[in-house]
Amino acid sequence: MTPERFRRLRAVLERRQPDLTVLMDGVHKSHNFSAILRSCDAAGVLEAHVVPSADGLELHHGTSAGTRKWVRVRRHETVTAAALHLRGAGFRILAAHPSKGAADYREVDYTTPTALMLGAELEGVSVAGLALADADVRIPLEGMVHSLNVSVAAALLLFEARRQREAAGLYGATRLPPEEFERRLFEWAYPSLAAKRRRAGRAYPVLDEDGEITRR
């Protein structure tokens, strides 16, 4: 771990948004899932949520480019369980779905705790997911196609959220509690040692400003 690498990790973590996330409802193509995670990382999302399809889901390593190291993925058995978890954490759930009452995605406020729910490529958000959403958002289209690739839609939504949050100053300073920030920073910097310590039930070592372990 070089000092430059450690400072880069710290700077990225300081801009993570704990109250912006995505919920993938049955997204079953691994390249789409991985591309969405990549957009999450680029927009500063701290954690993503997924309800796997019946066929399961594995990351496409060529597309994810190691993103899962930086964006934690929480799996849920059902979309209902995922929605309950997110609501309990104070999130509003917005479904990407072109319903009659759906709002233009550019006219929605994303500076409050927001979970963006996206469905599978052909089926879209599930019926159960739509029933659980607080509102629907749509991306206006001019051509003959009815929808965008789900990973493209995710990128548009996330970067509109990023634009608004940047303007509101939400990337200006870390929004994680100090203990959580230091814990995650150690896990990013020393993932193997962190896993070993967790298995042993031991606290993480203390790091200095250059990322060097000062006390075990």
RONUTI-65572 format. One record per atom (N, C-alpha, C, O): residue in three letters; x, y, z. Coordinates in steps of 0.02 Angstrom, whole numbers, padded with zeros to 5 digits, always signed. Example, Ala and Ser with C-alpha at 12.3 -4.5 7.8 and 13.67 -1.06 7.14 Angstrom:
ALA+00660-00284+00390;ALA+00615-00225+00390;ALA+00660-00165+00390;ALA+00712-00166+00423;SER+00642-00112+00354;SER+00684-00053+00357;SER+00645+00002+00394;SER+00670+00057+00402;
END
This chain:
MET+00042-00059+00000;MET+00000+00000+00000;MET+00044+00063+00000;MET+00078+00077+00050;THR+00044+00099-00055;THR+00083+00161-00058;THR+00042+00218-00028;THR-00019+00215-00027;PRO+00075+00271-00003;PRO+00038+00328+00022;PRO-00009+00359-00030;PRO-00063+00381-00013;GLU+00013+00359-00093;GLU-00029+00388-00146;GLU-00093+00347-00156;GLU-00147+00374-00163;ARG-00085+00281-00156;ARG-00143+00237-00162;ARG-00191+00246-00104;ARG-00251+00249-00113;PHE-00164+00250-00043;PHE-00205+00258+00016;PHE-00243+00324+00014;PHE-00302+00327+00032;ARG-00210+00377-00006;ARG-00244+00442-00009;ARG-00299+00442-00062;ARG-00351+00474-00054;ARG-00288+00405-00116;ARG-00340+00398-00168;ARG-00400+00361-00140;ARG-00457+00382-00151;LEU-00389+00307-00104;LEU-00444+00270-00072;LEU-00482+00315-00024;LEU-00544+00315-00024;ARG-00447+00353+00017;ARG-00479+00397+00065;ARG-00522+00450+00029;ARG-00578+00463+00049;ALA-00494+00479-00023;ALA-00530+00532-00059;ALA-00594+00505-00091;ALA-00645+00539-00091;VAL-00591+00445-00118;VAL-00651+00415-00149;VAL-00703+00399-00095;VAL-00762+00413-00105;LEU-00682+00370-00040;LEU-00728+00352+00013;LEU-00761+00414+00043;LEU-00819+00412+00063;GLU-00724+00468+00046;GLU-00752+00530+00074;GLU-00811+00555+00033;GLU-00854+00591+00060;ARG-00815+00538-00031;ARG-00868+00562-00074;ARG-00924+00511-00083;ARG-00972+00524-00119;ARG-00919+00454-00050;ARG-00972+00404-00055;ARG-01037+00430-00025;ARG-01038+00466+00025;GLN-01093+00410-00058;GLN-01159+00432-00038;GLN-01197+00374-00005;GLN-01223+00330-00041;PRO-01202+00373+00061;PRO-01235+00317+00094;PRO-01311+00316+00084;PRO-01343+00266+00098;ASP-01339+00372+00059;ASP-01412+00375+00050;ASP-01432+00379-00023;ASP-01485+00406-00039;LEU-01390+00353-00067;LEU-01408+00343-00138;LEU-01390+00272-00156;LEU-01333+00250-00146;THR-01438+00236-00184;THR-01425+00165-00200;THR-01468+00143-00258;THR-01511+00180-00281;VAL-01455+00083-00282;VAL-01497+00052-00333;VAL-01522-00015-00305;VAL-01489-00048-00265;LEU-01581-00034-00327;LEU-01609-00099-00311;LEU-01624-00134-00377;LEU-01668-00113-00414;MET-01587-00187-00391;MET-01595-00224-00453;MET-01644-00281-00441;MET-01630-00329-00406;ASP-01702-00274-00471;ASP-01758-00321-00461;ASP-01758-00373-00516;ASP-01790-00365-00568;GLY-01722-00428-00505;GLY-01722-00483-00553;GLY-01678-00471-00614;GLY-01686-00505-00664;VAL-01632-00423-00611;VAL-01584-00414-00666;VAL-01544-00479-00673;VAL-01508-00498-00626;HIS-01549-00511-00730;HIS-01520-00579-00735;HIS-01461-00585-00782;HIS-01428-00637-00781;LYS-01446-00535-00821;LYS-01388-00538-00866;LYS-01327-00511-00829;LYS-01327-00453-00806;SER-01276-00552-00824;SER-01219-00533-00782;SER-01184-00470-00808;SER-01160-00431-00767;HIS-01182-00460-00874;HIS-01148-00401-00899;HIS-01187-00338-00882;HIS-01157-00285-00871;ASN-01253-00342-00880;ASN-01293-00284-00859;ASN-01282-00269-00785;ASN-01273-00212-00765;PHE-01284-00322-00745;PHE-01274-00314-00673;PHE-01206-00282-00659;PHE-01201-00236-00619;SER-01155-00306-00692;SER-01088-00281-00681;SER-01081-00209-00705;SER-01048-00168-00674;ALA-01113-00193-00762;ALA-01110-00125-00788;ALA-01146-00076-00742;ALA-01125-00019-00733;ILE-01200-00098-00711;ILE-01236-00056-00663;ILE-01192-00042-00603;ILE-01189+00014-00578;LEU-01158-00094-00579;LEU-01112-00084-00523;LEU-01057-00034-00541;LEU-01037+00007-00499;ARG-01033-00037-00601;ARG-00981+00010-00623;ARG-01007+00082-00621;ARG-00972+00127-00600;SER-01069+00092-00643;SER-01099+00159-00640;SER-01110+00180-00568;SER-01103+00239-00551;CYS-01128+00133-00525;CYS-01136+00148-00454;CYS-01071+00175-00425;CYS-01070+00226-00390;ASP-01016+00141-00440;ASP-00951+00164-00416;ASP-00935+00234-00442;ASP-00911+00276-00405;ALA-00947+00245-00506;ALA-00931+00309-00537;ALA-00973+00366-00508;ALA-00950+00423-00506;ALA-01034+00351-00486;ALA-01078+00403-00459;ALA-01070+00411-00383;ALA-01102+00454-00353;GLY-01029+00369-00352;GLY-01017+00375-00280;GLY-01065+00337-00236;GLY-01072+00352-00177;VAL-01099+00286-00264;VAL-01144+00245-00224;VAL-01104+00201-00177;VAL-01053+00172-00196;LEU-01125+00198-00115;LEU-01089+00159-00064;LEU-01107+00085-00068;LEU-01063+00042-00067;GLU-01171+00070-00072;GLU-01195+00001-00074;GLU-01251-00006-00127;GLU-01289+00041-00139;ALA-01254-00065-00157;ALA-01308-00081-00204;ALA-01347-00141-00177;ALA-01322-00179-00135;HIS-01408-00149-00201;HIS-01452-00203-00177;HIS-01477-00243-00237;HIS-01489-00215-00291;VAL-01484-00308-00228;VAL-01506-00350-00283;VAL-01554-00404-00258;VAL-01543-00433-00205;VAL-01605-00416-00297;VAL-01649-00474-00288;VAL-01635-00518-00349;VAL-01660-00504-00403;PRO-01596-00572-00340;PRO-01577-00613-00398;PRO-01638-00646-00431;PRO-01688-00659-00398;SER-01632-00659-00495;SER-01684-00696-00530;SER-01682-00769-00508;SER-01636-00789-00472;ALA-01731-00807-00529;ALA-01734-00878-00510;ALA-01673-00917-00535;ALA-01655-00968-00506;ASP-01642-00892-00589;ASP-01584-00926-00617;ASP-01519-00906-00584;ASP-01465-00932-00601;GLY-01523-00860-00535;GLY-01462-00838-00502;GLY-01425-00785-00542;GLY-01449-00763-00595;LEU-01368-00764-00517;LEU-01332-00710-00550;LEU-01259-00712-00529;LEU-01243-00719-00470;GLU-01215-00706-00578;GLU-01143-00701-00564;GLU-01116-00639-00600;GLU-01140-00620-00653;LEU-01066-00608-00570;LEU-01036-00549-00600;LEU-00995-00566-00662;LEU-00962-00618-00664;HIS-00999-00523-00712;HIS-00958-00529-00772;HIS-00894-00491-00759;HIS-00893-00429-00760;HIS-00840-00527-00746;HIS-00779-00495-00720;HIS-00749-00445-00769;HIS-00719-00395-00748;GLY-00755-00457-00834;GLY-00727-00411-00882;GLY-00761-00343-00880;GLY-00729-00292-00893;THR-00826-00342-00864;THR-00863-00280-00863;THR-00858-00246-00795;THR-00854-00185-00791;SER-00859-00285-00742;SER-00860-00255-00675;SER-00794-00224-00657;SER-00792-00178-00616;ALA-00739-00247-00686;ALA-00673-00219-00674;ALA-00658-00213-00599;ALA-00629-00163-00577;GLY-00678-00263-00561;GLY-00663-00262-00490;GLY-00708-00216-00449;GLY-00693-00202-00391;THR-00762-00192-00479;THR-00805-00142-00446;THR-00832-00168-00380;THR-00843-00128-00334;ARG-00844-00232-00375;ARG-00875-00258-00315;ARG-00831-00248-00253;ARG-00856-00251-00197;LYS-00767-00235-00263;LYS-00724-00219-00206;LYS-00742-00152-00176;LYS-00731-00140-00117;TRP-00771-00108-00217;TRP-00784-00039-00196;TRP-00858-00025-00182;TRP-00874+00021-00145;VAL-00902-00064-00211;VAL-00974-00056-00201;VAL-01000-00121-00171;VAL-01005-00172-00205;ARG-01018-00119-00108;ARG-01044-00179-00075;ARG-01112-00197-00104;ARG-01153-00153-00117;VAL-01123-00261-00115;VAL-01187-00285-00141;VAL-01225-00324-00087;VAL-01199-00373-00060;ARG-01284-00301-00073;ARG-01327-00337-00025;ARG-01380-00376-00064;ARG-01417-00348-00105;ARG-01383-00440-00051;ARG-01433-00483-00085;ARG-01494-00492-00040;ARG-01489-00497+00021;HIS-01553-00493-00071;HIS-01616-00502-00036;HIS-01654-00559-00071;HIS-01651-00566-00132;GLU-01690-00598-00032;GLU-01727-00655-00060;GLU-01785-00633-00103;GLU-01800-00664-00154;THR-01819-00579-00083;THR-01878-00554-00120;THR-01874-00479-00124;THR-01839-00446-00086;VAL-01912-00451-00172;VAL-01914-00379-00179;VAL-01949-00348-00119;VAL-01935-00291-00100;THR-01995-00385-00088;THR-02028-00361-00027;THR-01979-00353+00029;THR-01979-00302+00065;ALA-01936-00403+00038;ALA-01885-00399+00090;ALA-01837-00341+00077;ALA-01817-00306+00124;ALA-01819-00331+00014;ALA-01774-00276-00003;ALA-01807-00208+00012;ALA-01775-00164+00040;ALA-01871-00201-00006;ALA-01906-00139+00006;ALA-01913-00124+00080;ALA-01906-00067+00102;LEU-01927-00176+00119;LEU-01933-00167+00192;LEU-01866-00144+00221;LEU-01864-00100+00265;HIS-01812-00174+00198;HIS-01746-00154+00222;HIS-01731-00081+00205;HIS-01708-00043+00247;LEU-01745-00062+00143;LEU-01730+00006+00122;LEU-01776+00057+00156;LEU-01753+00111+00177;ARG-01839+00041+00163;ARG-01884+00087+00197;ARG-01864+00095+00270;ARG-01867+00150+00297;GLY-01842+00040+00301;GLY-01819+00044+00370;GLY-01759+00089+00378;GLY-01747+00116+00432;ALA-01720+00096+00324;ALA-01661+00139+00326;ALA-01678+00210+00302;ALA-01633+00252+00296;GLY-01742+00223+00289;GLY-01763+00291+00272;GLY-01763+00308+00198;GLY-01769+00367+00180;PHE-01756+00258+00154;PHE-01754+00270+00083;PHE-01823+00278+00052;PHE-01871+00245+00073;ARG-01828+00321+00003;ARG-01885+00324-00042;ARG-01867+00281-00102;ARG-01810+00283-00126;ILE-01914+00241-00128;ILE-01900+00195-00183;ILE-01933+00221-00246;ILE-01994+00230-00249;LEU-01892+00232-00297;LEU-01916+00256-00362;LEU-01905+00201-00414;LEU-01849+00178-00424;ALA-01960+00180-00446;ALA-01955+00128-00497;ALA-01945+00159-00566;ALA-01981+00205-00585;ALA-01896+00134-00602;ALA-01886+00156-00672;ALA-01937+00119-00715;ALA-01926+00062-00735;HIS-01993+00153-00727;HIS-02049+00120-00762;HIS-02091+00173-00797;HIS-02113+00221-00765;PRO-02105+00165-00862;PRO-02141+00216-00900;PRO-02217+00212-00891;PRO-02253+00207-00941;SER-02240+00216-00830;SER-02312+00215-00818;SER-02343+00282-00837;SER-02306+00330-00850;LYS-02409+00286-00839;LYS-02442+00349-00857;LYS-02424+00406-00809;LYS-02417+00463-00830;GLY-02418+00389-00746;GLY-02404+00440-00697;GLY-02330+00451-00682;GLY-02312+00487-00636;ALA-02286+00418-00721;ALA-02215+00423-00708;ALA-02189+00494-00721;ALA-02209+00526-00769;ALA-02144+00517-00677;ALA-02114+00583-00685;ALA-02053+00579-00729;ALA-02017+00529-00729;ASP-02041+00631-00768;ASP-01978+00637-00805;ASP-01921+00633-00755;ASP-01921+00668-00705;TYR-01872+00591-00769;TYR-01819+00578-00720;TYR-01779+00641-00703;TYR-01747+00644-00651;ARG-01780+00691-00747;ARG-01743+00753-00735;ARG-01781+00801-00689;ARG-01753+00851-00667;GLU-01843+00785-00675;GLU-01884+00829-00633;GLU-01895+00801-00563;GLU-01938+00825-00527;VAL-01856+00752-00544;VAL-01862+00720-00479;VAL-01804+00742-00434;VAL-01748+00751-00458;ASP-01818+00752-00370;ASP-01766+00771-00322;ASP-01731+00709-00296;ASP-01762+00666-00264;TYR-01666+00703-00309;TYR-01627+00646-00286;TYR-01581+00664-00228;TYR-01537+00625-00210;THR-01591+00722-00198;THR-01547+00742-00143;THR-01570+00714-00076;THR-01535+00721-00026;THR-01629+00683-00074;THR-01652+00648-00014;THR-01635+00574-00022;THR-01620+00552-00077;PRO-01637+00535+00033;PRO-01620+00464+00027;PRO-01661+00428-00027;PRO-01723+00425-00022;THR-01628+00402-00077;THR-01662+00377-00137;THR-01634+00309-00158;THR-01573+00300-00162;ALA-01679+00263-00171;ALA-01662+00198-00200;ALA-01694+00193-00269;ALA-01755+00201-00275;LEU-01654+00182-00320;LEU-01678+00176-00389;LEU-01688+00103-00405;LEU-01640+00064-00406;MET-01751+00084-00418;MET-01767+00013-00431;MET-01770+00002-00506;MET-01806+00036-00543;LEU-01731-00047-00529;LEU-01726-00064-00600;LEU-01741-00137-00610;LEU-01722-00179-00570;GLY-01776-00152-00665;GLY-01795-00221-00678;GLY-01754-00254-00732;GLY-01707-00224-00758;ALA-01771-00314-00749;ALA-01736-00353-00800;ALA-01746-00322-00869;ALA-01791-00282-00879;GLU-01703-00341-00915;GLU-01701-00311-00982;GLU-01768-00311-01017;GLU-01789-00258-01042;LEU-01802-00367-01020;LEU-01865-00371-01057;LEU-01926-00359-01013;LEU-01973-00324-01033;GLU-01926-00388-00953;GLU-01985-00385-00911;GLU-01992-00320-00873;GLU-02048-00300-00856;GLY-01937-00286-00859;GLY-01941-00225-00819;GLY-01950-00242-00745;GLY-01942-00299-00724;VAL-01967-00191-00707;VAL-01979-00200-00636;VAL-02038-00248-00627;VAL-02087-00243-00663;SER-02033-00293-00579;SER-02086-00341-00567;SER-02150-00308-00543;SER-02149-00251-00519;VAL-02205-00343-00549;VAL-02269-00318-00525;VAL-02265-00304-00450;VAL-02290-00253-00426;ALA-02233-00349-00414;ALA-02226-00339-00342;ALA-02183-00277-00327;ALA-02198-00239-00282;GLY-02130-00268-00367;GLY-02087-00210-00357;GLY-02124-00144-00371;GLY-02117-00096-00333;LEU-02163-00143-00424;LEU-02201-00083-00441;LEU-02250-00065-00386;LEU-02260-00006-00371;ALA-02281-00116-00356;ALA-02329-00103-00302;ALA-02295-00075-00240;ALA-02327-00041-00200;LEU-02230-00088-00233;LEU-02194-00065-00174;LEU-02161+00003-00183;LEU-02139+00034-00135;ALA-02156+00026-00245;ALA-02122+00089-00260;ALA-02162+00149-00235;ALA-02224+00147-00234;ASP-02126+00201-00215;ASP-02160+00263-00194;ASP-02181+00304-00254;ASP-02229+00342-00251;ALA-02145+00297-00309;ALA-02161+00333-00370;ALA-02124+00301-00428;ALA-02076+00263-00418;ASP-02146+00316-00490;ASP-02113+00293-00550;ASP-02078+00351-00585;ASP-02102+00408-00583;VAL-02021+00337-00616;VAL-01987+00387-00657;VAL-01976+00358-00726;VAL-01968+00298-00734;ARG-01975+00402-00776;ARG-01966+00380-00845;ARG-01912+00421-00879;ARG-01898+00478-00860;ILE-01881+00390-00928;ILE-01831+00424-00970;ILE-01863+00435-01038;ILE-01877+00387-01074;PRO-01876+00498-01057;PRO-01909+00511-01122;PRO-01868+00484-01180;PRO-01807+00491-01182;LEU-01902+00454-01228;LEU-01870+00425-01287;LEU-01902+00453-01350;LEU-01963+00465-01351;GLU-01863+00464-01401;GLU-01888+00494-01463;GLU-01896+00444-01520;GLU-01931+00458-01569;GLY-01866+00386-01514;GLY-01866+00338-01569;GLY-01920+00286-01565;GLY-01970+00295-01530;MET-01910+00232-01601;MET-01959+00178-01604;MET-01953+00129-01546;MET-02001+00093-01531;VAL-01895+00127-01514;VAL-01887+00079-01459;VAL-01925+00103-01398;VAL-01936+00163-01389;HIS-01947+00056-01357;HIS-01987+00071-01299;HIS-01947+00080-01235;HIS-01971+00107-01186;SER-01885+00057-01236;SER-01845+00062-01175;SER-01770+00060-01192;SER-01751+00040-01248;LEU-01730+00080-01145;LEU-01657+00077-01151;LEU-01631+00013-01118;LEU-01666-00018-01078;ASN-01571-00006-01135;ASN-01538-00058-01098;ASN-01538-00039-01024;ASN-01527+00020-01008;VAL-01548-00086-00980;VAL-01556-00070-00909;VAL-01494-00038-00880;VAL-01499+00005-00835;SER-01435-00057-00903;SER-01374-00026-00876;SER-01367+00046-00901;SER-01340+00088-00865;VAL-01391+00060-00961;VAL-01389+00129-00986;VAL-01439+00172-00947;VAL-01423+00228-00928;ALA-01499+00145-00934;ALA-01548+00181-00895;ALA-01521+00195-00825;ALA-01531+00250-00798;ALA-01488+00146-00795;ALA-01460+00156-00728;ALA-01409+00212-00729;ALA-01408+00254-00683;ALA-01366+00214-00780;ALA-01315+00266-00784;ALA-01347+00336-00790;ALA-01324+00383-00757;LEU-01399+00342-00831;LEU-01432+00407-00838;LEU-01462+00430-00772;LEU-01454+00488-00752;LEU-01497+00386-00737;LEU-01528+00403-00674;LEU-01475+00421-00621;LEU-01482+00471-00586;LEU-01423+00381-00617;LEU-01372+00392-00567;LEU-01334+00457-00578;LEU-01317+00493-00531;PHE-01322+00474-00641;PHE-01284+00535-00653;PHE-01327+00598-00649;PHE-01301+00652-00638;GLU-01392+00591-00657;GLU-01436+00647-00640;GLU-01436+00657-00565;GLU-01435+00714-00541;ALA-01439+00602-00528;ALA-01435+00607-00455;ALA-01369+00637-00434;ALA-01367+00679-00389;ARG-01314+00617-00466;ARG-01249+00644-00449;ARG-01246+00719-00464;ARG-01220+00758-00424;ARG-01274+00740-00520;ARG-01274+00811-00538;ARG-01309+00852-00484;ARG-01283+00904-00462;GLN-01368+00829-00464;GLN-01405+00866-00413;GLN-01369+00867-00346;GLN-01366+00918-00312;ARG-01341+00811-00328;ARG-01306+00806-00263;ARG-01242+00847-00262;ARG-01224+00877-00211;GLU-01207+00849-00318;GLU-01148+00891-00323;GLU-01167+00965-00313;GLU-01133+01001-00277;ALA-01221+00986-00346;ALA-01244+01055-00340;ALA-01265+01071-00268;ALA-01259+01128-00246;ALA-01291+01021-00233;ALA-01314+01031-00164;ALA-01257+01024-00113;ALA-01268+01033-00053;GLY-01196+01010-00136;GLY-01139+01005-00092;GLY-01133+00940-00054;GLY-01097+00936-00004;LEU-01168+00888-00077;LEU-01169+00825-00040;LEU-01105+00783-00049;LEU-01095+00734-00014;TYR-01063+00803-00096;TYR-00999+00768-00106;TYR-00942+00806-00072;TYR-00884+00785-00078;GLY-00957+00859-00037;GLY-00905+00903-00011;GLY-00867+00876+00048;GLY-00809+00895+00059;ALA-00897+00832+00087;ALA-00865+00804+00146;ALA-00895+00736+00160;ALA-00951+00722+00139;THR-00857+00694+00195;THR-00883+00627+00209;THR-00949+00630+00246;THR-00958+00671+00291;ARG-00995+00586+00227;ARG-01061+00582+00258;ARG-01068+00518+00297;ARG-01123+00500+00319;LEU-01012+00482+00307;LEU-01013+00422+00348;LEU-00992+00438+00419;LEU-00948+00481+00429;PRO-01021+00405+00469;PRO-00997+00414+00538;PRO-00923+00395+00542;PRO-00901+00351+00505;PRO-00884+00428+00585;PRO-00812+00417+00588;PRO-00791+00343+00595;PRO-00746+00321+00560;GLU-00825+00306+00639;GLU-00805+00236+00649;GLU-00818+00194+00586;GLU-00778+00152+00568;GLU-00875+00207+00553;GLU-00890+00170+00492;GLU-00841+00189+00437;GLU-00819+00146+00398;PHE-00824+00253+00433;PHE-00776+00276+00382;PHE-00709+00240+00391;PHE-00681+00215+00342;GLU-00683+00239+00451;GLU-00618+00207+00463;GLU-00621+00132+00451;GLU-00573+00102+00426;ARG-00677+00101+00469;ARG-00685+00029+00457;ARG-00683+00013+00383;ARG-00648-00032+00360;ARG-00722+00051+00345;ARG-00725+00038+00273;ARG-00659+00055+00239;ARG-00638+00020+00192;LEU-00626+00107+00262;LEU-00562+00125+00233;LEU-00511+00069+00243;LEU-00473+00053+00198;PHE-00510+00039+00303;PHE-00464-00017+00315;PHE-00481-00076+00270;PHE-00437-00108+00242;GLU-00546-00090+00262;GLU-00567-00147+00220;GLU-00547-00135+00147;GLU-00530-00183+00112;TRP-00550-00074+00124;TRP-00529-00058+00056;TRP-00453-00066+00049;TRP-00429-00093-00001;ALA-00417-00041+00099;ALA-00344-00041+00094;ALA-00313-00110+00105;ALA-00265-00128+00072;TYR-00342-00148+00151;TYR-00314-00214+00169;TYR-00369-00266+00172;TYR-00385-00291+00226;PRO-00399-00283+00115;PRO-00456-00329+00115;PRO-00441-00398+00144;PRO-00482-00425+00181;SER-00383-00426+00128;SER-00366-00493+00154;SER-00357-00493+00229;SER-00381-00536+00264;LEU-00321-00443+00254;LEU-00310-00438+00326;LEU-00375-00423+00362;LEU-00387-00448+00417;ALA-00418-00382+00331;ALA-00482-00366+00362;ALA-00524-00429+00369;ALA-00555-00441+00421;ALA-00526-00471+00316;ALA-00564-00533+00319;ALA-00537-00580+00373;ALA-00575-00612+00409;LYS-00471-00583+00378;LYS-00439-00625+00429;LYS-00458-00601+00499;LYS-00473-00642+00542;ARG-00456-00537+00509;ARG-00474-00509+00575;ARG-00547-00521+00591;ARG-00564-00538+00648;ARG-00591-00515+00542;ARG-00663-00527+00555;ARG-00674-00599+00575;ARG-00712-00612+00622;ARG-00642-00646+00541;ARG-00651-00717+00557;ARG-00627-00731+00628;ARG-00655-00774+00662;ALA-00575-00697+00649;ALA-00547-00707+00716;ALA-00582-00666+00769;ALA-00568-00673+00829;GLY-00629-00624+00748;GLY-00664-00581+00796;GLY-00620-00528+00827;GLY-00630-00507+00884;ARG-00569-00505+00789;ARG-00522-00456+00815;ARG-00533-00388+00781;ARG-00555-00384+00724;ALA-00518-00335+00818;ALA-00524-00267+00792;ALA-00472-00254+00738;ALA-00420-00287+00736;TYR-00487-00207+00694;TYR-00439-00189+00643;TYR-00381-00148+00672;TYR-00392-00111+00721;PRO-00321-00154+00644;PRO-00265-00112+00666;PRO-00279-00038+00651;PRO-00322-00021+00610;VAL-00241+00004+00684;VAL-00246+00076+00672;VAL-00198+00095+00615;VAL-00142+00070+00612;LEU-00221+00139+00570;LEU-00180+00162+00514;LEU-00160+00234+00524;LEU-00197+00274+00552;ASP-00100+00251+00500;ASP-00080+00321+00501;ASP-00103+00355+00437;ASP-00137+00324+00396;GLU-00085+00419+00428;GLU-00111+00457+00371;GLU-00086+00433+00304;GLU-00115+00450+00253;ASP-00034+00392+00303;ASP-00009+00362+00241;ASP-00033+00291+00230;ASP-00013+00259+00182;GLY-00075+00266+00276;GLY-00101+00199+00268;GLY-00058+00145+00298;GLY-00072+00086+00289;GLU-00007+00164+00335;GLU+00036+00115+00368;GLU+00003+00093+00434;GLU-00027+00133+00470;ILE+00010+00029+00450;ILE-00017+00003+00512;ILE+00028+00026+00570;ILE+00088+00012+00571;THR-00002+00061+00617;THR+00037+00088+00674;THR+00027+00050+00737;THR+00070+00050+00781;ARG-00030+00016+00744;ARG-00043-00023+00805;ARG-00087-00083+00787;ARG-00141-00075+00759;ARG-00064-00142+00804;ARG-00101-00203+00790;ARG-00146-00223+00847;ARG-00181-00273+00843;
END
